[in-house]
Amino acid sequence: MTEHYRAIVVGGGIVGTSIAYWLSRLGWHDIALLERRELTSGSTWHAAGNTTFFGHYPEITKLFVNSVSTYLDAEAESGQPVSFHAAGSLRLATNKAELASYHRLEPVYEKLGVPYKVVTPGEIADIHPLLVTDGLLGAAHTPTDGHVDPTGATTALAKAAAARGAKIERWCPVTQLSPSASGWTLTAGERTLQADHVVLATSFWAREMVQGLGLNLPLYPLQHQEVVTEAVPELAALGFEVPTVRDPYAPSNTRQEGQGYLCGVYESRPEFWAIDGIPPDFTEELLPSDLSRLEEHLLRVMERLPSFGSSGIKAVNNGPICYTPDGLPLLGPVNSHPGLWLAAGFAIGIGTGGGSGEYLAKWMVEGAPETELPAVYPSRFGKGMSRDRCLELIRQTYVKGYNLPDANAS
Ligand SMILES: Cc1cc2nc3c(=O)[nH]c(=O)nc-3n(C[C@H](O)[C@H](O)[C@H](O)COP(=O)(O)OP(=O)(O)OC[C@H]3O[C@@H](n4cnc5c(N)ncnc54)[C@H](O)[C@@H]3O)c2cc1C
């Protein structure tokens, strides 16, 4: 018997569960989420969980802010902790252009009602006493952002969605997707499912899933590494959690994890992973780490945070992360295929997943986007691009790290 749903979300990472949560919250209870393995089994389980509020574009910043409120709502509804730490963040200004651009954002944050202040090097020393401020011109301080537990947040979203009627199915890989007279037909094992709307929240799997529909999605997985240190006595001595530091000079983000540091690095010569296709037997795996590729940046992190070098390295995690040519997700309808929606290509999926779920679900339920956000629409890339061109643009975007969006200004 063919099962029928108003909407089927494919993919049970932070993005897919957020969409299922928001669809059910907005009144679509006749929905299903189908996940190939366990929830979070793609990139979500190994993410650092950083949820910055700093962004150069107001609408994207809104996605960041709404993500944290979504996770907290799901926590309250489900009783599942998301472990939000509101330790705040510092985006360092290493030159005049960065400082000026941070100042230009002040009215944006005022309008959004999000605490934001450009602080002086003297103020930085109070906020993060372990940070060496030599050479810094200041920083943008977002005191109310921080980090969540990605698995906790995904579970909370799934539980809250299920409580509102959504069917959450694990170990249910979708093997085929095709348009039908009344919507979409999906094959999952022996089952055939029918849906008016299908959302692909399948990260780097999405490209292969839609090739048969004649679509060429510009997204590929890159390797992304983070370093976890042993306990750092200087952090323990402070008695409070220090904010996340995002440093264009390093370029890296470094936050407190327990009594140690967790540092994610944007490598200068990033390596791709599985560009010829995601191995069918890929499970909850990390890739082989390579500390030598991080060395030049870690030395800079130690200049800024000498205590980072005072303890040993506990782990180096290398995980696949999905990138598009401009680093922003593909979020919205596929115009050539009515009823098909994309929510893939998230490089900052914990930071933007909750708000993106809200944005897309409102669009699906109301038939129009709440605000225009062409920077994330799948249509911005037209018919896609050649693989070489796509990989080159992804490489350039990743390497930019925390430089200003306009390369000339940084
Ligand atoms: C080391 C590292 C650190 C990171 N740190 C951060 C951070 O601090 N903050 C941040 O915002 N981001 C971070 N990221 C990025 C973050 O992990 C991703 O942006 C995010 O997890 C993407 O979520 P997603 O739901 O789009 O994809 P995924 O979590 O990959 O979920 C996609 C799901 O789709 C499922 N799926 C695929 N194909 C099928 C199918 N055919 N049928 C059914 N299910 C299917 C998969 O099994 C998977 O569970 C980090 C990434 C790495 C590698």
Ligand as a Chemical Component Dictionary entry (heavy atoms), coordinates in Angstrom:
data_LIG
# 
_chem_comp.id                   LIG 
_chem_comp.type                 NON-POLYMER 
_chem_comp.pdbx_formal_charge   0 
_chem_comp.three_letter_code    LIG 
# 
loop_
_chem_comp_atom.comp_id 
_chem_comp_atom.atom_id 
_chem_comp_atom.alt_atom_id 
_chem_comp_atom.type_symbol 
_chem_comp_atom.charge 
_chem_comp_atom.model_Cartn_x 
_chem_comp_atom.model_Cartn_y 
_chem_comp_atom.model_Cartn_z 
_chem_comp_atom.pdbx_ordinal 
LIG C1  C1  C 0 34.743 19.260 12.420 1  
LIG C2  C2  C 0 33.476 20.028 12.146 2  
LIG C3  C3  C 0 33.055 21.003 13.040 3  
LIG C4  C4  C 0 31.891 21.742 12.774 4  
LIG N1  N1  N 0 31.508 22.707 13.671 5  
LIG C5  C5  C 0 30.391 23.450 13.413 6  
LIG C6  C6  C 0 29.972 24.445 14.324 7  
LIG O1  O1  O 0 30.593 24.682 15.355 8  
LIG N2  N2  N 0 28.854 25.173 14.011 9  
LIG C7  C7  C 0 28.143 24.957 12.862 10 
LIG O2  O2  O 0 27.156 25.656 12.620 11 
LIG N3  N3  N 0 28.533 23.978 11.988 12 
LIG C8  C8  C 0 29.619 23.235 12.237 13 
LIG N4  N4  N 0 30.000 22.257 11.352 14 
LIG C9  C9  C 0 29.160 22.028 10.179 15 
LIG C10 C10 C 0 27.927 21.215 10.571 16 
LIG O3  O3  O 0 28.334 19.952 11.032 17 
LIG C11 C11 C 0 26.998 21.064 9.362  18 
LIG O4  O4  O 0 26.764 22.310 8.760  19 
LIG C12 C12 C 0 25.647 20.476 9.780  20 
LIG O5  O5  O 0 25.796 19.354 10.600 21 
LIG C13 C13 C 0 24.831 20.131 8.528  22 
LIG O6  O6  O 0 23.603 19.589 8.950  23 
LIG P1  P1  P 0 22.657 18.885 7.882  24 
LIG O7  O7  O 0 21.431 18.482 8.618  25 
LIG O8  O8  O 0 22.533 19.774 6.698  26 
LIG O9  O9  O 0 23.476 17.629 7.368  27 
LIG P2  P2  P 0 23.826 16.223 8.058  28 
LIG O10 O10 O 0 24.015 16.330 9.510  29 
LIG O11 O11 O 0 24.943 15.631 7.278  30 
LIG O12 O12 O 0 22.497 15.392 7.841  31 
LIG C14 C14 C 0 22.121 14.868 6.581  32 
LIG C15 C15 C 0 21.400 13.554 6.872  33 
LIG O13 O13 O 0 20.826 13.049 5.674  34 
LIG C16 C16 C 0 20.847 11.632 5.776  35 
LIG N5  N5  N 0 20.661 11.067 4.450  36 
LIG C17 C17 C 0 21.480 11.172 3.391  37 
LIG N6  N6  N 0 20.986 10.514 2.327  38 
LIG C18 C18 C 0 19.814 9.976  2.726  39 
LIG C19 C19 C 0 18.828 9.165  2.087  40 
LIG N7  N7  N 0 18.982 8.779  0.823  41 
LIG N8  N8  N 0 17.734 8.783  2.794  42 
LIG C20 C20 C 0 17.570 9.165  4.099  43 
LIG N9  N9  N 0 18.494 9.935  4.756  44 
LIG C21 C21 C 0 19.585 10.342 4.075  45 
LIG C22 C22 C 0 22.224 11.349 6.377  46 
LIG O14 O14 O 0 22.299 10.057 6.936  47 
LIG C23 C23 C 0 22.354 12.472 7.390  48 
LIG O15 O15 O 0 21.955 12.071 8.694  49 
LIG C24 C24 C 0 31.142 21.495 11.596 50 
LIG C25 C25 C 0 31.569 20.509 10.704 51 
LIG C26 C26 C 0 32.723 19.780 10.960 52 
LIG C27 C27 C 0 33.163 18.750 9.993  53 
# 
loop_
_chem_comp_bond.comp_id 
_chem_comp_bond.atom_id_1 
_chem_comp_bond.atom_id_2 
_chem_comp_bond.value_order 
_chem_comp_bond.pdbx_ordinal 
LIG C1  C2  SING 1  
LIG C2  C3  SING 2  
LIG C2  C26 DOUB 3  
LIG C3  C4  DOUB 4  
LIG C4  N1  SING 5  
LIG C4  C24 SING 6  
LIG N1  C5  DOUB 7  
LIG C5  C6  SING 8  
LIG C5  C8  SING 9  
LIG C6  O1  DOUB 10 
LIG C6  N2  SING 11 
LIG N2  C7  SING 12 
LIG C7  O2  DOUB 13 
LIG C7  N3  SING 14 
LIG N3  C8  DOUB 15 
LIG C8  N4  SING 16 
LIG N4  C9  SING 17 
LIG N4  C24 SING 18 
LIG C9  C10 SING 19 
LIG C10 O3  SING 20 
LIG C10 C11 SING 21 
LIG C11 O4  SING 22 
LIG C11 C12 SING 23 
LIG C12 O5  SING 24 
LIG C12 C13 SING 25 
LIG C13 O6  SING 26 
LIG O6  P1  SING 27 
LIG P1  O7  DOUB 28 
LIG P1  O8  SING 29 
LIG P1  O9  SING 30 
LIG O9  P2  SING 31 
LIG P2  O10 DOUB 32 
LIG P2  O11 SING 33 
LIG P2  O12 SING 34 
LIG O12 C14 SING 35 
LIG C14 C15 SING 36 
LIG C15 O13 SING 37 
LIG C15 C23 SING 38 
LIG O13 C16 SING 39 
LIG C16 N5  SING 40 
LIG C16 C22 SING 41 
LIG N5  C17 SING 42 
LIG N5  C21 SING 43 
LIG C17 N6  DOUB 44 
LIG N6  C18 SING 45 
LIG C18 C19 SING 46 
LIG C18 C21 DOUB 47 
LIG C19 N7  SING 48 
LIG C19 N8  DOUB 49 
LIG N8  C20 SING 50 
LIG C20 N9  DOUB 51 
LIG N9  C21 SING 52 
LIG C22 O14 SING 53 
LIG C22 C23 SING 54 
LIG C23 O15 SING 55 
LIG C24 C25 DOUB 56 
LIG C25 C26 SING 57 
LIG C26 C27 SING 58 
# 
